[in-house]
Amino acid sequence: MYLLALETATPVASVAVYRQDQLLVLHSVHSQRTHSVHLLPMIKSALAAASLTMRDLQGLAVSSGPGSFTGLRIGLAAARTLGQVLNIPLCGVSTLDALAYRLRFTRGYVCAMLYARKNEVYYALYNCGEGRISRLTPLQAAAPQRVAEELAAYREGVLCVGDGVLAYRESFSRMENLTVADGALHLPGADCIAELGLKMLREGRYNNAFELLPEYVRLSEAEARLKAQSSGGI
């Protein structure tokens, strides 16, 4: 099986091509411009580097959130379009799951955190080990101090990973039971999206182009304003 994976929920957009469990190509770019500028050229370049065409693809995996609302929409729109045109299955992979997957060979608790703006992080807690991850909490958004207080209950220690913990390092550095992962591990990457997506495909957990939905976790600013207006808050 040839699978194309897209990660656009974070500042570093990436594209990966896999053949079964083998990584063939991984391209990434960090840019202040919207991912829409780079995504299609990256897809074309990755397929060319793997000596493949769109018609060779048999599955797609894409980060489904949480993360940048704009980035998620770009990646999901591209995945839906390709899935519909090529008539191949799609997998939406949680961005936090992919981030925690970087630490799948670490034994113990891992907290994956992504910068969410508004003095918040997206986060979830995992149990990792032997190449596997198990999510213990729902995907959530909260203030970093609240997350630190929640993690304080895990006396065995928690390894924190993601640009969320880097953005609010002062909130976590005071906690003796929390440690921060090495710098190279703080982004999920399309390779992690691909490997989790392959597992989902084999288990029959996939969608068609019309069923794939983002996991925003919290309301967008426009939705929050509309909700406040409808409830008389503004």
DRENLOFI-912289 format. One line per field, with one value per residue: residue number from 0; residue in one letter; x, z negated, y of N, C-alpha, C, O in turn. Coordinates in steps of 0.001 Angstrom, whole numbers, padded with zeros to 6 digits. Each point is the difference from the previous one (the first is absolute). Layout:
n (NUM,...)
res (a,...)
n_east (X,...)
n_up (Z,...)
n_north (Y,...)
ca_east (X,...)
ca_up (Z,...)
ca_north (Y,...)
c_east (X,...)
c_up (Z,...)
c_north (Y,...)
o_east (X,...)
o_up (Z,...)
o_north (Y,...)
// end
This chain:
n (0,1,2,3,4,5,6,7,8,9,10,11,12,13,14,15,16,17,18,19,20,21,22,23,24,25,26,27,28,29,30,31,32,33,34,35,36,37,38,39,40,41,42,43,44,45,46,47,48,49,50,51,52,53,54,55,56,57,58,59,60,61,62,63,64,65,66,67,68,69,70,71,72,73,74,75,76,77,78,79,80,81,82,83,84,85,86,87,88,89,90,91,92,93,94,95,96,97,98,99,100,101,102,103,104,105,106,107,108,109,110,111,112,113,114,115,116,117,118,119,120,121,122,123,124,125,126,127,128,129,130,131,132,133,134,135,136,137,138,139,140,141,142,143,144,145,146,147,148,149,150,151,152,153,154,155,156,157,158,159,160,161,162,163,164,165,166,167,168,169,170,171,172,173,174,175,176,177,178,179,180,181,182,183,184,185,186,187,188,189,190,191,192,193,194,195,196,197,198,199,200,201,202,203,204,205,206,207,208,209,210,211,212,213,214,215,216,217,218,219,220,221,222,223,224,225,226,227,228,229,230,231,232,233)
res (m,y,l,l,a,l,e,t,a,t,p,v,a,s,v,a,v,y,r,q,d,q,l,l,v,l,h,s,v,h,s,q,r,t,h,s,v,h,l,l,p,m,i,k,s,a,l,a,a,a,s,l,t,m,r,d,l,q,g,l,a,v,s,s,g,p,g,s,f,t,g,l,r,i,g,l,a,a,a,r,t,l,g,q,v,l,n,i,p,l,c,g,v,s,t,l,d,a,l,a,y,r,l,r,f,t,r,g,y,v,c,a,m,l,y,a,r,k,n,e,v,y,y,a,l,y,n,c,g,e,g,r,i,s,r,l,t,p,l,q,a,a,a,p,q,r,v,a,e,e,l,a,a,y,r,e,g,v,l,c,v,g,d,g,v,l,a,y,r,e,s,f,s,r,m,e,n,l,t,v,a,d,g,a,l,h,l,p,g,a,d,c,i,a,e,l,g,l,k,m,l,r,e,g,r,y,n,n,a,f,e,l,l,p,e,y,v,r,l,s,e,a,e,a,r,l,k,a,q,s,s,g,g,i)
n_east (000833,-001272,001714,-002040,002047,-001954,001743,-002161,000205,001704,001082,000098,000107,-001713,001885,-001846,002065,-002110,001822,-002233,001396,-000314,001492,-001834,-002014,001858,-002144,001808,-001861,001963,-002210,001136,001192,-001624,-001063,-001521,001109,-000160,-001924,-001245,000626,-000939,-002093,-000375,000341,-001664,-001796,000157,-000262,-002237,000402,-000670,-001665,-000859,000454,001909,-000726,001017,001482,-001798,001876,-001642,001556,-000420,002202,-000004,-001133,001896,-000986,001248,001357,-001038,-000488,001735,000696,-001162,000482,001892,000045,-000902,001205,001712,-000502,-000405,001631,001083,-001389,000839,000715,-001784,002023,-001766,001761,-000658,-000819,-001951,-001825,-000780,-001343,-002149,-001191,-000202,-001871,-000336,001774,-001432,001649,-002086,000201,-001845,001397,-001849,001884,-002149,001744,-000664,002126,-000002,002161,000282,-000820,001071,-001878,001970,-001557,002231,-000996,001934,000010,002225,000825,-000197,-001865,000341,-001544,001226,000967,-001663,-000994,002053,-001663,002203,-001012,001475,-000738,-001497,000816,000804,-001568,-000645,001306,-000797,-001918,000862,-000836,-001608,-001569,000616,-000465,001260,-002044,001788,-000974,-001346,000774,000014,-001958,-000415,001727,-000346,-001273,001523,000718,-001933,-000722,-000241,-002199,000489,-000599,001954,-001829,000885,001823,001605,-000080,001160,001051,-002098,-000590,000810,002047,000162,000166,002000,001674,-000126,000972,002228,000890,000177,001749,001978,000084,000966,002008,-001836,001197,-002106,-000035,-001515,001322,001196,000385,-000540,002201,-002009,-001537,001009,-001242,-001111,001808,000602,001259,002205,001138,000617,001828,002022,000727,000915,002148,000372,001193,-001225)
n_up (000000,001653,-001338,000301,-000461,-001106,000378,-000626,-001199,001191,-001751,-001246,001769,-000224,001071,-000228,000435,000009,-000673,000258,-000453,002184,-001562,000996,-000793,-000148,000313,-000011,-001044,-000136,-000373,000640,001630,001084,-001620,-000365,-001406,-002160,-000959,000903,-000440,-001906,000136,000854,-001416,-001455,000774,000213,-001897,-000197,001147,-001126,000224,000945,002196,-000330,000136,-001956,-000100,-001311,-000061,-001531,000180,-001765,-000438,-000877,-000033,001179,-001047,-000359,-001785,-001933,-000454,-000793,-002139,-001540,-000130,-001057,-002255,-000958,-000015,-001436,-002067,-000152,-000174,-001967,-001005,-001102,-000736,-001278,-000145,-001346,000631,-001711,000118,-001105,001166,001533,-000914,-000497,001870,-000077,-001218,002193,000627,000168,-001426,000524,-001889,001277,-000334,000981,000664,000060,001164,-001997,-000527,000485,000618,002163,-001286,001925,-000786,-000227,-001220,-000270,000991,-000948,002147,-000241,-000240,-002240,001255,-001999,001617,-001061,001535,-001064,002008,-000591,-000964,000029,-001814,000985,-000430,001439,001892,-000040,000065,002057,001162,-000786,001161,001771,-001831,001077,-000098,000217,001548,-000505,000966,001043,002008,-000169,000419,002201,000932,-000567,001371,000559,001839,001666,000737,-000080,002038,-002217,-000235,-000120,001648,000264,001257,000726,000007,-000060,-002214,000249,001347,000270,001095,001921,-000701,-001235,001073,000918,-001319,-000577,001377,-000059,-001719,000214,001182,-001041,-001050,001873,-000802,001193,001065,-000159,002244,000295,000138,001867,-002044,000291,-000479,000440,-000358,001486,-001457,001951,000901,002029,000049,-000247,001805,001569,-000464,000371,002129,000771,-000690,001963,001095,001866)
n_north (-001204,000825,000597,000900,000802,000335,001391,000140,-001877,-000834,000889,-001864,001374,-001441,-000612,-001273,-000786,-000832,-001129,-000087,-001692,-000292,000606,000884,000678,001260,000612,001321,000763,001080,000061,001836,-000972,001130,-001142,001609,001370,-000604,000622,001607,002122,000763,000846,002051,001718,000475,001098,002229,001194,000300,001914,001846,-001490,001843,-000063,001121,002120,-000558,001668,000366,001230,000110,001599,-001330,-000135,002066,001963,000120,001728,001845,000107,000477,002143,001184,-000117,001151,002192,000588,000115,001827,001909,000283,000713,002208,001537,000165,001474,001795,-001995,000565,000957,-000222,001213,-001271,002081,000194,-000575,001458,001546,-000427,000328,002229,000299,-000352,001198,001740,-000444,-000663,001207,-000104,001727,-000828,001023,000671,000774,000825,000534,002193,000215,-000545,-001676,-000475,-000919,-001087,-001081,-000062,-001749,000614,-000658,-000351,002082,000002,000277,000948,000162,001576,001312,001048,-000138,000750,001183,000453,000898,001391,002087,000805,000903,002097,001598,000573,001423,001943,-000019,001088,-001011,-001162,001601,002147,-001555,001780,-000133,000880,000380,-001784,-002057,-000412,-000591,-002139,000478,002174,-000201,-000100,002000,001136,-000588,-000249,000343,002202,-001396,001083,-000289,-001942,001304,-001571,000202,001876,-001427,000765,001849,000897,000610,001881,001979,000442,000710,002161,001490,000037,001136,002232,000753,000038,001998,000775,000573,-000452,001597,000815,000023,-001638,-001794,000253,-000846,002166,-000023,000908,-001569,001357,001173,-000162,001006,-000795,-001872,000335,000771,-001484,-001228,000970,-000013,-001922,000189,001078,-001595,-000174)
ca_east (-000833,000632,-000805,000441,-000404,000120,-000084,-000075,-000615,001044,000742,000828,-000785,000795,-000627,000761,-000459,000391,-000346,-000201,000553,001277,-000011,000689,000322,-000549,000308,-000589,000366,-000450,-000156,-000994,-001110,-000978,000389,-000596,001015,001012,-000451,-000088,001345,000657,-000584,000520,001429,000169,-000373,001030,001194,-000267,-000292,-001413,-000992,-001181,-000774,000629,-000355,-001086,-000541,000407,-000118,000155,-000200,-001385,-000080,-000112,001104,-000399,-001255,000258,000820,-000825,-000914,000788,000368,-001191,-000554,000841,-000214,-001348,-000014,000739,-000739,-001173,000425,000671,-000875,000788,-000383,000656,000087,000300,000836,000154,001323,000611,000401,001218,001075,000355,000574,001453,000588,-000633,000928,000247,-000895,-000600,-000986,000409,-001024,000218,-000572,000192,-000312,-001370,-000275,-000938,000545,-000448,000614,-000745,000790,-000569,000955,000160,000899,000814,000951,000089,-000419,-001440,-000518,-001394,-000480,-000668,-000919,-000500,000696,-000532,000714,-000025,001141,001143,000079,-000974,000556,001079,-000616,-000588,001076,000691,-000515,000688,001281,000985,000676,-000611,000862,-000817,000523,-000802,000311,-000759,000831,001096,-000538,-000315,000940,000059,-001111,000273,001349,-000017,-000562,001099,-000316,-000126,001209,-000284,000678,001036,-000518,-000371,-001220,-001128,-000986,-000521,000566,-000809,000412,-000805,-001362,-000048,000084,-001274,-001006,000120,-000606,-001444,-000466,000018,-001066,-001270,-000483,000267,-001164,000036,000288,-001078,-000108,001188,-000276,001082,-000167,000443,000047,-000685,-000623,000780,-000381,-001281,-001051,-000154,-000743,-001378,-000633,-000212,-001076,-001274,-000379,-000123,001239,000596)
ca_up (000000,000002,-000777,-000091,-001272,-000049,-001327,000196,-001189,-000763,000858,000972,000849,000496,000874,-000008,000848,-000534,000650,-001184,-001189,000365,000390,001262,000131,-000996,000290,-000965,000177,-001031,000686,-000544,000948,-000198,000548,001321,001008,000118,-000132,001274,000529,-000816,000368,001320,-000129,-000747,000877,001032,-000623,-000217,001331,-000010,000416,-000871,000229,-000707,-001420,-000432,-001260,-000430,-001423,-000182,-001372,-000148,-001085,000048,000556,000698,000719,001424,000463,000060,001145,001218,000123,000159,001326,000967,-000163,000482,001456,000546,-000310,000857,001388,000148,-000585,-000933,-001390,-000736,-001455,-000760,-001152,-000968,-000037,-001290,000051,000800,-000799,-001027,000685,000053,-001225,-000211,-000618,-001370,-000946,-000987,000399,000916,000253,001257,-000091,001131,-000249,000458,-000124,-001067,-001257,-000179,000789,000235,-000640,-000378,-000734,000603,-000555,001128,-000242,000930,001329,000043,-000837,-000432,-000493,-001285,-000225,001250,000547,-000734,000030,-001340,-000349,-000362,-001436,-000340,000460,-000928,-001255,000262,000146,-001285,-000673,000502,-000718,000705,000951,001318,001017,000766,001341,000865,-000072,-001107,-001205,000245,-000070,-001393,-000776,-001401,-000738,-000233,-000517,-001473,-000455,-000100,000653,001437,000786,001363,000993,000805,000965,001304,-000118,-000371,001071,000331,001262,000852,-000169,-001095,000527,000920,-000690,-000692,001040,000513,-000996,000083,001231,-000167,-000931,000600,-000592,000943,000445,001371,000069,-000590,-001420,-000731,-000688,-000880,-001454,-000404,-001461,-000514,001028,000612,-000511,000604,-000609,-001389,000018,000380,-001143,-001016,000460,-000053,-001412,-000632,-000685,000588)
ca_north (001204,001312,000935,001389,000611,001457,000623,001449,000592,000681,000939,-000714,-000897,-001111,-000987,-001251,-001096,-001305,-001274,-000842,000650,000623,001407,000253,001420,000920,001397,000925,001401,000936,001270,000919,000057,-001059,-001298,-000184,000352,-001048,-001385,-000711,-000270,-001024,-001292,-000363,-000277,-001248,-001117,-000112,-000567,-001423,-000560,-000378,000981,-000003,-001217,-001122,000051,-000898,000506,001339,000321,001438,000453,000459,000957,001455,000756,001214,-000187,000200,-001111,-001206,000088,-000187,-001412,-000827,000258,-000702,-001436,-000325,000095,-001143,-001223,-000073,-000179,-001292,-001013,-000805,000280,001076,-000115,001198,-000372,001082,000618,-000317,-001409,-000072,000582,-000989,-001166,000198,-000540,-001305,-000946,000455,-000664,000873,001002,001072,001007,000708,001348,000897,001408,000251,001440,000376,-000507,-001378,-001067,-001234,-001048,-001290,-000833,-001328,-000998,-000441,-001073,-001120,000405,000266,001080,-000145,001283,-000155,001118,000584,001161,001142,001276,000594,000843,-000844,-000210,-001049,-001273,-000341,-000463,-001319,-000978,-000152,-001184,-001192,000012,-000826,000866,000178,000591,000946,000200,000852,001428,000576,000019,000940,001360,000327,-000818,000436,-000607,-001412,-000216,-000034,-001271,-000958,-001275,000206,000221,000424,-000832,000643,000952,-000545,-000801,000847,000140,-001332,-000459,-000863,-001399,-000553,-000069,-001138,-001289,-000200,-000185,-001361,-000879,000187,-000621,-001456,-000357,000371,001258,001090,000767,000484,001438,000791,-000321,000455,001261,000469,-000014,001327,-000024,001181,000812,001064,001323,000386,-000819,000434,001267,-000295,-000646,001015,000873,-000704,-000196,001325,000363,001225)
c_east (000863,-000939,000664,-000524,000304,-000105,000062,-000564,000972,000781,000883,-000884,000895,-000853,000882,-000632,000564,-000373,-000054,000553,001301,-000202,000813,000479,-000644,000477,-000681,000476,-000576,-000042,-001049,-001198,-000938,000447,-000577,000997,000917,-000553,-000032,001365,000747,-000527,000571,001470,000245,-000339,001048,001267,-000145,-000301,-001429,-000842,-001163,-000755,000603,-000431,-001198,-000607,000573,-000167,000291,-000205,-001375,-000175,000193,001256,-000524,-001274,000216,000808,-000790,-000911,000745,000325,-001194,-000636,000797,-000239,-001369,-000049,000695,-000758,-001191,000398,000574,-000839,000787,-000358,000858,000014,000303,000715,000145,001436,000716,000421,001308,001199,000465,000687,001504,000697,-000534,000917,000445,-000988,-000552,-000956,000636,-001176,000382,-000727,000338,-000430,-001362,-000366,-000946,000432,-000526,000875,-001057,000820,-000795,001111,-000012,000848,000757,000912,-000092,-000565,-001468,-000349,-001460,-000447,-000848,-001049,-000554,000946,-000637,000800,-000125,001213,001157,000112,-000965,000509,001100,-000548,-000620,001078,000752,-000443,000739,001422,001078,000797,-000694,001005,-000874,000656,-000936,000339,-000814,000821,001176,-000482,-000246,000888,000006,-001110,000292,001361,000043,-000501,001080,-000279,-000124,001362,-000409,000832,001048,-000618,-000493,-001349,-001272,-001010,-000458,000545,-000895,000407,-000792,-001466,-000147,-000031,-001265,-001128,000035,-000651,-001528,-000579,-000072,-001105,-001381,-000595,000369,-001315,000020,000151,-001051,-000119,001139,-000223,001182,-000363,000536,000214,-000699,-000568,000992,-000465,-001360,-001149,-000244,-000783,-001469,-000760,-000302,-001148,-001364,-000473,-000123,001240,000646,-001127)
c_up (000000,-000691,000005,-001297,000013,-001436,000183,-001220,-000826,000926,001051,000780,000520,000798,-000014,000960,-000574,000970,-001106,-001216,000278,000427,001270,000093,-001152,000340,-001042,000281,-001154,000642,-000700,000940,-000235,000666,001388,001113,000290,000173,001327,000647,-000802,000336,001337,-000082,-000697,000870,001098,-000556,-000248,001301,000075,000622,-000984,000102,-000669,-001460,-000296,-001331,-000321,-001503,-000167,-001466,-000113,-001144,-001347,000584,000631,000802,001505,000574,000127,001215,001316,000218,000246,001377,001076,-000068,000526,001529,000635,-000231,000914,001455,000225,-000518,-000875,-001432,-000648,-001480,-000587,-001274,-000932,000002,-001301,-000067,000767,-000753,-001078,000616,000167,-001183,-000327,-000636,-001393,-000929,-000990,000595,000887,000148,001271,-000058,001243,-000382,000612,000014,-001175,-001369,-000313,000805,000282,-000613,-000193,-000665,000570,-000898,001177,-000403,001054,001377,000132,-000877,-000334,-000588,-001246,-000259,001337,000513,-000616,000299,-001373,-000183,-000456,-001499,-000450,000413,-000947,-001321,000162,000058,-001304,-000742,000403,-000564,000702,000993,001346,000920,000905,001344,000795,-000152,-001069,-001276,000176,-000139,-001435,-000955,-001484,-000844,-000383,-000651,-001527,-000552,000028,000753,001516,000639,001436,000968,000756,001141,001301,-000012,-000113,001117,000440,001304,000766,-000100,-001113,000413,000876,-000747,-000798,001009,000597,-000950,000069,001250,-000136,-000922,000530,-000558,000924,000454,001506,-000044,-000711,-001511,-000838,-000592,-000882,-001468,-000527,-001509,-000625,001169,000616,-000574,000544,-000635,-001443,-000078,000324,-001163,-001094,000368,-000134,-001428,-000751,-000687,000539,000338)
c_north (001246,000990,001372,000586,001489,000477,001507,000713,000829,000933,-000657,-000974,-001117,-000978,-001241,-000993,-001298,-001112,-001042,000746,000739,001452,000173,001440,000759,001401,000879,001412,000810,001374,000841,000136,-001172,-001299,-000241,000303,-001186,-001408,-000741,-000212,-001075,-001389,-000478,-000391,-001339,-001208,-000197,-000642,-001501,-000730,-000524,001109,-000058,-001318,-001227,-000062,-000892,000428,001364,000121,001480,000345,000637,000988,-000650,000656,001275,-000252,000125,-001152,-001294,000015,-000243,-001473,-000901,000208,-000738,-001507,-000418,000002,-001191,-001301,-000190,-000282,-001394,-001167,-000975,000395,001075,-000325,001371,-000392,001196,000525,-000313,-001462,-000141,000560,-000976,-001218,000126,-000690,-001392,-001033,000457,-000684,001018,001002,001066,000954,000751,001334,000806,001412,000337,001480,000234,-000526,-001398,-000951,-001056,-001120,-001277,-000799,-001412,-000904,-000593,-001146,-001079,000348,000324,001192,-000291,001330,-000206,001072,000476,001088,001235,001264,000622,000892,-000888,-000264,-001090,-001377,-000468,-000527,-001381,-001079,-000238,-001247,-001276,-000023,-000814,000817,000021,000673,000860,000283,000899,001467,000708,000075,000956,001442,000447,-000796,000384,-000627,-001443,-000253,-000076,-001332,-001078,-001298,000122,000226,000324,-000831,000792,000805,-000585,-000717,000826,000299,-001381,-000565,-000961,-001464,-000676,-000126,-001244,-001324,-000297,-000217,-001395,-001003,000089,-000661,-001511,-000487,000376,001276,001157,000615,000161,001515,000850,-000195,000576,001385,000403,-000150,001330,000108,001207,000799,000982,001337,000428,-000778,000426,001307,-000231,-000638,001013,000922,-000672,-000233,001320,000454,001236,000966)
o_east (000946,-001174,001217,-001184,001027,-000858,001042,-000326,-000419,-000200,000311,-000402,001168,-001213,001223,-001218,001203,-001007,001028,-000444,000672,-000783,001181,001131,-001131,001200,-001128,001055,-001151,001027,-000951,-001044,000385,000678,000489,-000122,000441,000696,000587,000266,000745,000770,000404,000429,000880,000714,000345,000632,000984,-000310,-000258,000448,-000059,-000518,-000666,000170,-000944,-000946,001068,-000952,000891,-000821,-000353,-001112,000078,001017,-001104,-000046,-000499,-000317,000173,-000134,-000523,-000197,000067,-000482,-000575,-000118,-000124,-000584,-000525,-000065,-000288,-000612,-000280,000314,-000077,-000485,001173,-000950,000961,-000552,000372,000955,001212,001038,000892,001114,001201,000836,000701,001155,-000055,-000478,000846,-001190,000762,-000478,001111,-001132,001020,-001182,001139,-000994,-000235,-001154,-000377,-000843,-000343,000724,-000924,001225,-001231,001177,-001052,000797,-000614,000358,-001074,-000613,-000505,000726,-000737,000552,-000917,-000884,000571,000845,-001222,001091,-001091,000957,-000229,000395,000329,-000180,000060,000523,000060,-000183,000679,000733,-000110,000950,001191,001065,-000568,000619,-000949,001216,-001218,000591,000310,-000038,000468,000732,000097,-000453,000165,000157,-000596,000207,000931,000141,000545,000935,-000281,000825,-001081,001197,000007,-001107,-000969,-000502,-001077,-000909,000810,000507,-000732,-000806,-000395,-000664,-001005,-000807,-000448,-000911,-001052,-000678,-000692,-001061,-000967,-000480,-001008,-001196,001013,-001081,000983,000077,000293,-000678,-000116,-000271,000730,-001176,001154,000828,-000760,000360,000919,-001040,-000827,-001056,-001141,-000848,-000879,-001162,-001065,-000803,-000974,-001191,-000221,-000041,000849,000255)
o_up (-000780,000352,-000139,-000307,000518,-000755,000368,000079,-000899,001213,001017,-000525,000315,-000184,000101,000178,-000232,000704,-000563,-000278,-000935,000904,000047,000407,-000391,-000011,-000411,000598,-000394,000433,-000579,-000397,-000603,001027,000733,001108,001133,000528,000105,000478,000577,000072,000132,000633,000403,-000019,000338,000668,-000007,-000010,000555,000141,-000842,-000999,-000113,-000652,000784,-000483,000484,-000573,000654,-000675,000785,-000255,-000124,000245,-000305,000818,000773,001074,000965,000699,000900,001092,000827,000613,000927,001032,000664,000616,000930,000883,000439,000662,001016,000263,000164,-000228,000335,-000525,000406,-000816,000444,-000055,-000005,-000581,-000413,000131,-000196,-000639,000104,000104,-001166,-000556,-000632,000309,-000645,001123,-000248,000217,000046,-000338,000466,-000700,001181,000255,-000698,-000842,-001143,000912,-000789,000128,000028,000306,000354,-000814,000925,-001169,000537,000661,001114,-000931,000809,-001001,-000005,-000835,001047,-000744,000027,000567,-000570,000772,-000652,-000405,-000862,-000726,-000359,-000557,-000913,-000523,-000151,-000855,-000674,000633,-000224,000447,000435,-000363,000603,000088,-000173,-000997,-000354,-000710,-000978,-000496,-000310,-001012,-000862,-001211,-000935,-000611,-000571,-001196,001058,000415,000674,-000524,000448,-000209,-000036,000450,000564,001057,-000167,-000200,000051,000004,-000585,000292,000133,-000338,-000085,000323,-000046,-000245,000268,000432,-000074,-000061,000439,000122,-000673,000156,-000198,-000314,000672,-001075,-000426,-000671,-001221,000728,-000492,-000361,-000415,-000438,-000956,001153,-000672,-000656,-000731,-000279,-000461,-000876,-000611,-000245,-000616,-000854,-000415,-000250,-001211,-000799,-000667,000504)
o_north (000110,000113,000122,-000143,000440,-000458,000542,001185,000730,-000046,000620,-001038,000231,-000100,000100,-000027,-000129,000088,-000376,001114,000437,000290,-000342,000264,-000289,000275,-000275,000211,-000186,000522,-000524,000516,-001002,000020,-000860,-000522,-000189,-000868,-001076,-001103,-000793,-000958,-001155,-000965,-000761,-001002,-001133,-000819,-000739,-001191,-001068,001137,-000896,-000499,-001029,-001030,-000097,-000622,000374,-000532,000542,-000620,000880,000462,-001223,-000649,000450,-000919,-000818,-000513,-000744,-001004,-000657,-000534,-000909,-000952,-000572,-000660,-001030,-000892,-000612,-000855,-001114,-000838,-000636,-001161,-001218,001108,000167,-000582,000653,-000738,001087,-000774,-000218,-000316,-000742,-000507,-000188,-000639,-001007,-000414,-000390,-000988,-000631,-000063,000721,-000164,000467,-000432,000688,000053,000007,000193,-000251,000347,-000942,-000312,-000302,000399,-000199,-000013,-000004,000188,-000532,000465,-000531,-000147,-000271,-000839,000131,000346,-000562,000457,-000822,-000191,-000308,000498,000149,-000051,000038,-000061,-001019,-001093,-000815,-000977,-001176,-000965,-000823,-001099,-001015,-000498,-001024,000463,000218,-000427,-001002,001000,-000500,000176,-000054,000414,001138,001006,000582,000857,001187,-000535,-000863,-000156,-000534,-001049,-000568,-000258,-000313,-000685,-000991,000749,-000381,-000195,001230,-000296,000508,-000383,-000572,000806,-000926,-001122,-000799,-000883,-001158,-000980,-000707,-000873,-001146,-000791,-000581,-000932,-001016,-000622,-000622,-001127,-000216,000243,000670,-000498,-000313,000594,001117,000778,000109,000955,-000861,-000049,000101,000800,-000155,-000234,000469,000065,000544,000568,000012,000168,000607,000324,-000042,000376,000629,-000181,000027,000935,000591,001094)
// end
